Amino acid sequence: MALAYTAGVIGLQLPMLAPFFEPLSPLNLAISLALLLFYHKDWQPSFRVFALLAIVIGYGVEVVGVHTGLIFGKYAYGNGLGPQLLNVPPVIGLNWLMLAYCCGSVSDKFRVPTIVKVLIASTMMVTLDYCIEPVAIKLDFWTWFDQPIPTQNYIAWWVVSLVLFSGWFAMPFQKDNRLAPWLLGFQTLFFLSHCLLFWLKL
């Protein structure tokens, strides 16, 4: 996984390699989620319900957001995340599940009340999105019609995350996953590396 994410940074930054690496972005997300779930230990019905809800809610708010501009602001998806359904790549629902799982699993390790864990996890999601946004625009994942990126986007991310993590911590399934902190770290370093490299090109 470390090699895959490192290769992704290099491949997407080099013009001669970018055309080969750009179509792999949705595949990388799907494989990352598959590996994360491979290390999941507790497949009782409550976890399956959460996983389904995370995908449906994540994809659903994006569809409403793209068509109305009322949730995150005015934006549209590009070609970077693959085929689209209702103007939203289906892989985005998988991405919501993956990020929520990683942030929820890491936050569960804190010895604090559950409500504090929910707030920590939601804030982690927004912080990660703050790193993702400038890179996503450069890589044609999505485009904002209002520049700079509206504060509304981050508020909406936090609220949607709050809903997801309320379910995550309320449902009785095992939250520990030894791959989750590593995957969260790789994702964060991936986007921070791109941010730095794009900034150095300015």
N, C-alpha and C positions, 0 to 999 in steps of 0.2 A: 504493500500500500504506500509506503514511504517513497519507493521508486516510482510508482505510478503518478503520485502527486508532484514529485520533483520533475518528472518527464513532462507533465502537463504544464508546469510553469515555463520550462525551457521551450517546449514545442509551440506553445501559444504565443510566445514572445518573439520567436524567430520567424521572419516573413517567409523563408523558404520551407519551413515546417508547418506553419500555421494552417494551411489548407488541409493537411492530413490530420491534425489534432482537433480542429474545430468540430467536426462531426462526432468526435468521441466524447464530448462533454456530457450528453444525456446518458450515454452508456456507462461512463464513469460513475455518475450519480446512482444509477440502478445497481451497479456492481457493489458500490460502497454500502448501499442499504442492504443488499443481499448478504454481504459479509457480516454486517452488524447483526442482522437477524439470525445468522448462523450461530453467533455467540450468545444469543438470547436463551435463557435457561427455563423460562416459565411460560408455557404456551396454553395456559388455561383460558377459558372463554373471555374473561375480562380484558386480557391483553389483546386478543383478537378484535374485540369491540373497539378498544382504544385505537389500535392501528387503523382500522377501517374509518373510524371517525376522524382521525388526524388527516388521512388522505382526502376524504370527502370534504371536510371543512376547509382544509388548505386549498384544494383545487376549487371548491365552490366560491370562496371569497375572492379568489383571483379572477374567476369568470365574471362575477358581479363587479369587481373592481375595474376590470378592463372595459366592460361595456357601459359602466355608469360614471366612473371616476369619483364615486362617492366614498370609497373606502380608503384607498391608498393615495388617490390623486389621479391625474390623467397620465396614463402610460400605455404602452403596447409592447407585446412580445415580438422579438426579432426571430432570426433563424437559428440562433446559437444553441437552443435547447431542443431542437428537433421538431417533428411533426406536431401540429396543433389541432385541438378539438375545441370548438367554440372560441377560437382565437387565443387559447391557452395551451401550452404543451402539457400533456398528461403527466410527464415526468415531474412537473412542479409539485404535484400532490405527493409524490414519493419523497421529494426534497423536504417538504414540510414535516413528514413523518420522521425522516432521518435526523433533521436538526432538532426537532422536539425530543426525540428519543435521547440523543446525545446530551443535550442540555439538561433534560430531566434526570437522566442517570447520574450525571456529574453532580447536580444540585442535591440529589438525594443523599449524598455522602456527608453533607453538612449537618451537624448536630444542633439543629434549630427547629422551631415549630414549623409545622407543615405550611402554614400561610406564608412564612418567610421563605421557605423553599420555592414556593410558587412564584414569589416576587423575584427571587434570585434567578430562577430559570428563565422567566420572561425577560428580565433585563439582559441576561446572556444572549438571548435570541436577538434582541434589538441591537446589541453591541456588535454581534456578528453581521447582522444585516447592514450596519453602518460601514463595515469593511467590504461587504459584497457589492453594494450599490455602484460605486465608481468603476469597479472591474466589470460588472455585468453590462454596463453601458458600452464600455470599450470592446467587449467580446460579443456584442450584438445579442445578448440574452434578452434584454428589454430596453426600451427607450422612454424617457420622460419627456412629455410635451411642455411641462412647466420646469424651468431651470431657475435656481438650483432645485435639487430634490426636495419636495415639500416636507415640512415637519409632520404633516398629516400622515405620511407614510410610516414614520417611526412610531407614532402614537397608535396607529392601526395595528402595526406588527405587535406592539406590546399588548394591546387589548386581545387580539386573536390568540396570542401566546398565553395570556392569562386564562382564557377559556380552556385551551388545550391542557395546560398544566394543572388546572383545577381537576380535570378528569384523570390525568396521569397519576396524581398523588392520591386521589380518592379511590381509585380502583385497586383491588387487592392482588396485585401480581408483583413478582420480584423485579426490582428496578436495576439491580447490579448487572453490569455487562463490562467485562474487562477491555473490550475493544472501544467502547464509547468515548472515554477520554482521549484515546489515541486518535480516533477519527475526528473528533472535535478539534484537536490540536492540528491535525493535518489540514483540515478545512480552513482553519484560521490562518495558518502559515501560508497556505496556497493563495488566499486572497490578499493578505498583507504583502506577500512577495510581489504579486502583480501590481498592487498599489504603488509600491516603491519603484518598481521598474518602469511603470507608466510615468511616474513623477520624474524620474531621471531622464526620460526621453523628452520632457517638455523643454 
